[in-house]
Amino acid sequence: MRHALGIDIGGSGIKGAIVDLKKGEFSTDRLRIPTPQPATPEAVADVVGQIAKHFSEELGDGPIGITIPAIVQHGITRSAANIDPTWIDAEAEKIFEERLGRDITLVNDADAAGVAEVRWGAAKGHPGLVIVTTLGTGIGSALIHKGELIPNSELGHLEIDGHDAESRAAASAREREGLDFDVWATERLQRYYETVEFLFSPDLLVVGGGVSKKADKFLPLLKLRTEIVPAELRNAAGIVGAAWLAADRLKNPDVLIKK
């Protein structure tokens, strides 16, 4: 299998592209459609349907992977970050499949990005425990051990010093509080990553999200035992990871069990 469609649902835009699964890169231009407001399951499914239709000729009967900013357990979304609260406990995978008239694979957005970084990005071929974090409005996370995803880690919601971690360490917190990169790194990120390091003993930490483009301003300030590096695929990671997971599910249907 050479190609799959990846669709990445975000708070402001829903993006999709055909992915070359050998190279881990787009084989078509990306299509972006603004996320509907309110971002209810039915409204989002309609936009996903538009994107799937746009790429139908190139995709044929190839697999479709979709990311969503939510915990995804056996096709059901158990949370809702930056999308409508009606997604909580929704049969999301079934909703998309009924709208598209075909099977799909639904995954957490950070999990998809993490898989892409391990297969083609900053952690390519790493044999140990890799933790990928995305610093944005919140903190997304993905745990990959020896190439296998451990889904729905939600490490942005660790309680650290009495606070939900992402409320103090996310990129949005830096912007909201007007923190310089050095203050954010030494007072917020240091505490966050040293806690993650102590709890999980990773072999590699990868930092994604839009702020990773400025990694040179904050990563060198962190003092950790674990190597920590910026992500490489950036905005393409979710689409690429979703496409690969959808293709992998066809080969290994028990990896992501459908309810």
Secondary structure, 3 states (H helix, E strand, C coil): CCEEEEEEECCCEEEEEEEECCCCEECCCCEEEECCCCCCHHHHHHHHHHHHHHCHHHHCCCCEEEEECCCEECCEECCCCCCCHHHCCECHHHHHHHHHCCCCEEEEHHHHHHHHHHHHCCCCCCCCEEEEEEECCCEEEEEEECCEEECCCCHHHCEECCEEHHHHHCHHHHHHHCCCHHHHHHHHHHHHHHHHHHHHCCCEEEEECHHHHHHHHCHHHCCCCCEEEECCCHHHHHHHHHHHHHHHHHHCCCCCCCC
